[in-house]
Amino acid sequence: MEALPDHQQSQRIRVVHLADHSGRLQVLFPESNMLDIAAVSRITKRRLESRCPLSSIGRCSYKTQ
């Protein structure tokens, strides 16, 4: 992921796609933070899993159902 001009690190975001049997969920969070998937699962009351490895954020491709 390349830095955008005139944007500070704290202003950039990451996008992660999570899914369960009910469908997909897109999560946006600050690039400088870590995503707690367990907390997202607790809050949403869903058993969410990443659709791709978190290390490949920005270059993940997957087939939709």
Jmol script that loads the backbone (N, CA, C; Angstrom):
load data "model"
ATOM      1  N   MET A   1       0.844  -1.162   0.000  1.00  0.00           N
ATOM      2  CA  MET A   1       0.000   0.000   0.000  1.00  0.00           C
ATOM      3  C   MET A   1       0.898   1.236   0.000  1.00  0.00           C
ATOM      4  N   GLU A   2       0.731   2.098  -0.969  1.00  0.00           N
ATOM      5  CA  GLU A   2       1.560   3.292  -1.060  1.00  0.00           C
ATOM      6  C   GLU A   2       0.970   4.427  -0.237  1.00  0.00           C
ATOM      7  N   ALA A   3       1.857   5.246   0.291  1.00  0.00           N
ATOM      8  CA  ALA A   3       1.416   6.409   1.065  1.00  0.00           C
ATOM      9  C   ALA A   3       0.771   7.426   0.130  1.00  0.00           C
ATOM     10  N   LEU A   4      -0.302   7.998   0.589  1.00  0.00           N
ATOM     11  CA  LEU A   4      -0.962   9.050  -0.169  1.00  0.00           C
ATOM     12  C   LEU A   4      -0.309  10.381   0.162  1.00  0.00           C
ATOM     13  N   PRO A   5      -0.150  11.252  -0.814  1.00  0.00           N
ATOM     14  CA  PRO A   5       0.465  12.547  -0.530  1.00  0.00           C
ATOM     15  C   PRO A   5      -0.352  13.358   0.468  1.00  0.00           C
ATOM     16  N   ASP A   6       0.337  14.087   1.316  1.00  0.00           N
ATOM     17  CA  ASP A   6      -0.274  14.990   2.287  1.00  0.00           C
ATOM     18  C   ASP A   6      -1.198  14.299   3.290  1.00  0.00           C
ATOM     19  N   HIS A   7      -1.029  13.019   3.520  1.00  0.00           N
ATOM     20  CA  HIS A   7      -1.830  12.303   4.514  1.00  0.00           C
ATOM     21  C   HIS A   7      -0.903  11.730   5.575  1.00  0.00           C
ATOM     22  N   GLN A   8      -1.278  11.916   6.807  1.00  0.00           N
ATOM     23  CA  GLN A   8      -0.503  11.356   7.895  1.00  0.00           C
ATOM     24  C   GLN A   8      -0.851   9.886   8.063  1.00  0.00           C
ATOM     25  N   GLN A   9       0.063   9.138   8.698  1.00  0.00           N
ATOM     26  CA  GLN A   9      -0.152   7.711   8.938  1.00  0.00           C
ATOM     27  C   GLN A   9      -1.483   7.454   9.640  1.00  0.00           C
ATOM     28  N   SER A  10      -1.842   8.285  10.615  1.00  0.00           N
ATOM     29  CA  SER A  10      -3.061   8.067  11.396  1.00  0.00           C
ATOM     30  C   SER A  10      -4.336   8.281  10.582  1.00  0.00           C
ATOM     31  N   GLN A  11      -4.234   8.880   9.407  1.00  0.00           N
ATOM     32  CA  GLN A  11      -5.411   9.149   8.591  1.00  0.00           C
ATOM     33  C   GLN A  11      -5.668   8.048   7.567  1.00  0.00           C
ATOM     34  N   ARG A  12      -4.752   7.094   7.442  1.00  0.00           N
ATOM     35  CA  ARG A  12      -4.918   6.027   6.461  1.00  0.00           C
ATOM     36  C   ARG A  12      -5.666   4.860   7.097  1.00  0.00           C
ATOM     37  N   ILE A  13      -6.401   4.123   6.282  1.00  0.00           N
ATOM     38  CA  ILE A  13      -7.191   3.008   6.806  1.00  0.00           C
ATOM     39  C   ILE A  13      -6.826   1.702   6.105  1.00  0.00           C
ATOM     40  N   ARG A  14      -7.198   0.611   6.750  1.00  0.00           N
ATOM     41  CA  ARG A  14      -7.104  -0.724   6.156  1.00  0.00           C
ATOM     42  C   ARG A  14      -8.527  -1.236   5.982  1.00  0.00           C
ATOM     43  N   VAL A  15      -8.690  -2.086   5.003  1.00  0.00           N
ATOM     44  CA  VAL A  15      -9.984  -2.709   4.741  1.00  0.00           C
ATOM     45  C   VAL A  15      -9.789  -4.218   4.835  1.00  0.00           C
ATOM     46  N   VAL A  16     -10.618  -4.875   5.632  1.00  0.00           N
ATOM     47  CA  VAL A  16     -10.557  -6.329   5.767  1.00  0.00           C
ATOM     48  C   VAL A  16     -11.949  -6.885   5.507  1.00  0.00           C
ATOM     49  N   HIS A  17     -11.999  -7.960   4.746  1.00  0.00           N
ATOM     50  CA  HIS A  17     -13.268  -8.629   4.478  1.00  0.00           C
ATOM     51  C   HIS A  17     -13.358  -9.870   5.350  1.00  0.00           C
ATOM     52  N   LEU A  18     -14.418  -9.919   6.149  1.00  0.00           N
ATOM     53  CA  LEU A  18     -14.690 -11.059   7.016  1.00  0.00           C
ATOM     54  C   LEU A  18     -15.961 -11.729   6.512  1.00  0.00           C
ATOM     55  N   ALA A  19     -16.155 -12.986   6.900  1.00  0.00           N
ATOM     56  CA  ALA A  19     -17.358 -13.689   6.451  1.00  0.00           C
ATOM     57  C   ALA A  19     -17.732 -14.791   7.425  1.00  0.00           C
ATOM     58  N   ASP A  20     -18.994 -15.165   7.363  1.00  0.00           N
ATOM     59  CA  ASP A  20     -19.507 -16.336   8.068  1.00  0.00           C
ATOM     60  C   ASP A  20     -20.641 -16.902   7.225  1.00  0.00           C
ATOM     61  N   HIS A  21     -21.405 -17.831   7.775  1.00  0.00           N
ATOM     62  CA  HIS A  21     -22.489 -18.453   7.015  1.00  0.00           C
ATOM     63  C   HIS A  21     -23.589 -17.465   6.630  1.00  0.00           C
ATOM     64  N   SER A  22     -23.678 -16.333   7.329  1.00  0.00           N
ATOM     65  CA  SER A  22     -24.705 -15.325   7.031  1.00  0.00           C
ATOM     66  C   SER A  22     -24.301 -14.375   5.913  1.00  0.00           C
ATOM     67  N   GLY A  23     -23.013 -14.306   5.618  1.00  0.00           N
ATOM     68  CA  GLY A  23     -22.559 -13.411   4.566  1.00  0.00           C
ATOM     69  C   GLY A  23     -21.253 -12.730   4.912  1.00  0.00           C
ATOM     70  N   ARG A  24     -20.957 -11.687   4.149  1.00  0.00           N
ATOM     71  CA  ARG A  24     -19.693 -10.981   4.305  1.00  0.00           C
ATOM     72  C   ARG A  24     -19.860  -9.689   5.085  1.00  0.00           C
ATOM     73  N   LEU A  25     -18.740  -9.235   5.655  1.00  0.00           N
ATOM     74  CA  LEU A  25     -18.705  -7.987   6.406  1.00  0.00           C
ATOM     75  C   LEU A  25     -17.397  -7.286   6.079  1.00  0.00           C
ATOM     76  N   GLN A  26     -17.472  -6.028   5.712  1.00  0.00           N
ATOM     77  CA  GLN A  26     -16.273  -5.235   5.440  1.00  0.00           C
ATOM     78  C   GLN A  26     -15.956  -4.402   6.668  1.00  0.00           C
ATOM     79  N   VAL A  27     -14.715  -4.472   7.139  1.00  0.00           N
ATOM     80  CA  VAL A  27     -14.291  -3.732   8.324  1.00  0.00           C
ATOM     81  C   VAL A  27     -13.232  -2.720   7.922  1.00  0.00           C
ATOM     82  N   LEU A  28     -13.433  -1.473   8.332  1.00  0.00           N
ATOM     83  CA  LEU A  28     -12.460  -0.403   8.109  1.00  0.00           C
ATOM     84  C   LEU A  28     -11.867  -0.026   9.452  1.00  0.00           C
ATOM     85  N   PHE A  29     -10.539   0.102   9.508  1.00  0.00           N
ATOM     86  CA  PHE A  29      -9.899   0.480  10.765  1.00  0.00           C
ATOM     87  C   PHE A  29      -8.599   1.210  10.470  1.00  0.00           C
ATOM     88  N   PRO A  30      -8.113   2.032  11.403  1.00  0.00           N
ATOM     89  CA  PRO A  30      -6.891   2.806  11.173  1.00  0.00           C
ATOM     90  C   PRO A  30      -5.705   1.892  10.870  1.00  0.00           C
ATOM     91  N   GLU A  31      -4.895   2.290   9.909  1.00  0.00           N
ATOM     92  CA  GLU A  31      -3.739   1.491   9.517  1.00  0.00           C
ATOM     93  C   GLU A  31      -2.764   1.280  10.672  1.00  0.00           C
ATOM     94  N   SER A  32      -2.721   2.205  11.597  1.00  0.00           N
ATOM     95  CA  SER A  32      -1.779   2.117  12.712  1.00  0.00           C
ATOM     96  C   SER A  32      -2.268   1.185  13.828  1.00  0.00           C
ATOM     97  N   ASN A  33      -3.463   0.614  13.696  1.00  0.00           N
ATOM     98  CA  ASN A  33      -4.034  -0.270  14.718  1.00  0.00           C
ATOM     99  C   ASN A  33      -4.094  -1.708  14.223  1.00  0.00           C
ATOM    100  N   MET A  34      -4.342  -2.618  15.156  1.00  0.00           N
ATOM    101  CA  MET A  34      -4.561  -4.022  14.810  1.00  0.00           C
ATOM    102  C   MET A  34      -6.052  -4.321  14.929  1.00  0.00           C
ATOM    103  N   LEU A  35      -6.539  -5.205  14.089  1.00  0.00           N
ATOM    104  CA  LEU A  35      -7.943  -5.598  14.137  1.00  0.00           C
ATOM    105  C   LEU A  35      -8.109  -6.791  15.067  1.00  0.00           C
ATOM    106  N   ASP A  36      -9.027  -6.680  16.002  1.00  0.00           N
ATOM    107  CA  ASP A  36      -9.351  -7.769  16.920  1.00  0.00           C
ATOM    108  C   ASP A  36     -10.594  -8.471  16.374  1.00  0.00           C
ATOM    109  N   ILE A  37     -10.370  -9.513  15.587  1.00  0.00           N
ATOM    110  CA  ILE A  37     -11.486 -10.215  14.952  1.00  0.00           C
ATOM    111  C   ILE A  37     -12.408 -10.833  15.999  1.00  0.00           C
ATOM    112  N   ALA A  38     -11.848 -11.295  17.106  1.00  0.00           N
ATOM    113  CA  ALA A  38     -12.674 -11.868  18.177  1.00  0.00           C
ATOM    114  C   ALA A  38     -13.626 -10.817  18.739  1.00  0.00           C
ATOM    115  N   ALA A  39     -13.152  -9.584  18.903  1.00  0.00           N
ATOM    116  CA  ALA A  39     -14.010  -8.507  19.411  1.00  0.00           C
ATOM    117  C   ALA A  39     -15.107  -8.174  18.404  1.00  0.00           C
ATOM    118  N   VAL A  40     -14.765  -8.132  17.118  1.00  0.00           N
ATOM    119  CA  VAL A  40     -15.773  -7.865  16.082  1.00  0.00           C
ATOM    120  C   VAL A  40     -16.823  -8.976  16.100  1.00  0.00           C
ATOM    121  N   SER A  41     -16.382 -10.212  16.255  1.00  0.00           N
ATOM    122  CA  SER A  41     -17.318 -11.346  16.325  1.00  0.00           C
ATOM    123  C   SER A  41     -18.239 -11.238  17.531  1.00  0.00           C
ATOM    124  N   ARG A  42     -17.678 -10.851  18.677  1.00  0.00           N
ATOM    125  CA  ARG A  42     -18.506 -10.685  19.886  1.00  0.00           C
ATOM    126  C   ARG A  42     -19.544  -9.590  19.699  1.00  0.00           C
ATOM    127  N   ILE A  43     -19.121  -8.458  19.172  1.00  0.00           N
ATOM    128  CA  ILE A  43     -20.021  -7.313  19.000  1.00  0.00           C
ATOM    129  C   ILE A  43     -21.142  -7.629  18.012  1.00  0.00           C
ATOM    130  N   THR A  44     -20.800  -8.299  16.923  1.00  0.00           N
ATOM    131  CA  THR A  44     -21.795  -8.603  15.890  1.00  0.00           C
ATOM    132  C   THR A  44     -22.567  -9.891  16.164  1.00  0.00           C
ATOM    133  N   LYS A  45     -22.097 -10.661  17.167  1.00  0.00           N
ATOM    134  CA  LYS A  45     -22.696 -11.961  17.492  1.00  0.00           C
ATOM    135  C   LYS A  45     -22.678 -12.894  16.287  1.00  0.00           C
ATOM    136  N   ARG A  46     -21.545 -12.854  15.569  1.00  0.00           N
ATOM    137  CA  ARG A  46     -21.336 -13.710  14.404  1.00  0.00           C
ATOM    138  C   ARG A  46     -19.980 -14.391  14.543  1.00  0.00           C
ATOM    139  N   ARG A  47     -19.811 -15.542  13.926  1.00  0.00           N
ATOM    140  CA  ARG A  47     -18.540 -16.271  13.956  1.00  0.00           C
ATOM    141  C   ARG A  47     -17.767 -15.923  12.692  1.00  0.00           C
ATOM    142  N   LEU A  48     -17.149 -14.761  12.701  1.00  0.00           N
ATOM    143  CA  LEU A  48     -16.488 -14.229  11.518  1.00  0.00           C
ATOM    144  C   LEU A  48     -15.060 -14.742  11.387  1.00  0.00           C
ATOM    145  N   GLU A  49     -14.650 -14.917  10.133  1.00  0.00           N
ATOM    146  CA  GLU A  49     -13.283 -15.295   9.805  1.00  0.00           C
ATOM    147  C   GLU A  49     -12.826 -14.425   8.651  1.00  0.00           C
ATOM    148  N   SER A  50     -11.526 -14.206   8.574  1.00  0.00           N
ATOM    149  CA  SER A  50     -10.958 -13.424   7.488  1.00  0.00           C
ATOM    150  C   SER A  50     -11.130 -14.176   6.173  1.00  0.00           C
ATOM    151  N   ARG A  51     -11.452 -13.438   5.112  1.00  0.00           N
ATOM    152  CA  ARG A  51     -11.590 -14.034   3.785  1.00  0.00           C
ATOM    153  C   ARG A  51     -10.239 -14.239   3.120  1.00  0.00           C
ATOM    154  N   CYS A  52      -9.198 -13.614   3.659  1.00  0.00           N
ATOM    155  CA  CYS A  52      -7.838 -13.787   3.155  1.00  0.00           C
ATOM    156  C   CYS A  52      -6.888 -13.503   4.309  1.00  0.00           C
ATOM    157  N   PRO A  53      -5.649 -13.953   4.222  1.00  0.00           N
ATOM    158  CA  PRO A  53      -4.710 -13.682   5.318  1.00  0.00           C
ATOM    159  C   PRO A  53      -4.538 -12.189   5.541  1.00  0.00           C
ATOM    160  N   LEU A  54      -4.510 -11.764   6.800  1.00  0.00           N
ATOM    161  CA  LEU A  54      -4.363 -10.344   7.108  1.00  0.00           C
ATOM    162  C   LEU A  54      -3.050  -9.793   6.581  1.00  0.00           C
ATOM    163  N   SER A  55      -2.037 -10.643   6.421  1.00  0.00           N
ATOM    164  CA  SER A  55      -0.748 -10.176   5.904  1.00  0.00           C
ATOM    165  C   SER A  55      -0.831  -9.791   4.435  1.00  0.00           C
ATOM    166  N   SER A  56      -1.879 -10.218   3.746  1.00  0.00           N
ATOM    167  CA  SER A  56      -2.000  -9.902   2.327  1.00  0.00           C
ATOM    168  C   SER A  56      -2.998  -8.789   2.067  1.00  0.00           C
ATOM    169  N   ILE A  57      -3.299  -7.997   3.086  1.00  0.00           N
ATOM    170  CA  ILE A  57      -4.255  -6.901   2.930  1.00  0.00           C
ATOM    171  C   ILE A  57      -3.821  -6.010   1.773  1.00  0.00           C
ATOM    172  N   GLY A  58      -4.747  -5.689   0.920  1.00  0.00           N
ATOM    173  CA  GLY A  58      -4.473  -4.833  -0.220  1.00  0.00           C
ATOM    174  C   GLY A  58      -4.154  -5.613  -1.479  1.00  0.00           C
ATOM    175  N   ARG A  59      -3.823  -6.905  -1.354  1.00  0.00           N
ATOM    176  CA  ARG A  59      -3.528  -7.698  -2.539  1.00  0.00           C
ATOM    177  C   ARG A  59      -4.254  -9.037  -2.514  1.00  0.00           C
ATOM    178  N   CYS A  60      -5.303  -9.098  -1.736  1.00  0.00           N
ATOM    179  CA  CYS A  60      -6.071 -10.336  -1.605  1.00  0.00           C
ATOM    180  C   CYS A  60      -7.099 -10.427  -2.724  1.00  0.00           C
ATOM    181  N   SER A  61      -7.181 -11.576  -3.323  1.00  0.00           N
ATOM    182  CA  SER A  61      -8.268 -11.818  -4.271  1.00  0.00           C
ATOM    183  C   SER A  61      -8.902 -13.142  -3.887  1.00  0.00           C
ATOM    184  N   TYR A  62     -10.192 -13.193  -3.941  1.00  0.00           N
ATOM    185  CA  TYR A  62     -10.907 -14.403  -3.572  1.00  0.00           C
ATOM    186  C   TYR A  62     -12.164 -14.503  -4.397  1.00  0.00           C
ATOM    187  N   LYS A  63     -12.641 -15.703  -4.525  1.00  0.00           N
ATOM    188  CA  LYS A  63     -13.870 -15.942  -5.276  1.00  0.00           C
ATOM    189  C   LYS A  63     -15.064 -15.670  -4.383  1.00  0.00           C
ATOM    190  N   THR A  64     -16.062 -15.006  -4.928  1.00  0.00           N
ATOM    191  CA  THR A  64     -17.299 -14.791  -4.180  1.00  0.00           C
ATOM    192  C   THR A  64     -18.196 -15.994  -4.387  1.00  0.00           C
ATOM    193  N   GLN A  65     -19.049 -16.223  -3.438  1.00  0.00           N
ATOM    194  CA  GLN A  65     -19.931 -17.392  -3.518  1.00  0.00           C
ATOM    195  C   GLN A  65     -21.101 -17.121  -4.412  1.00  0.00           C
TER     196      GLN A  65
END
end "model"
wireframe off; spacefill off
backbone 0.3
color backbone group
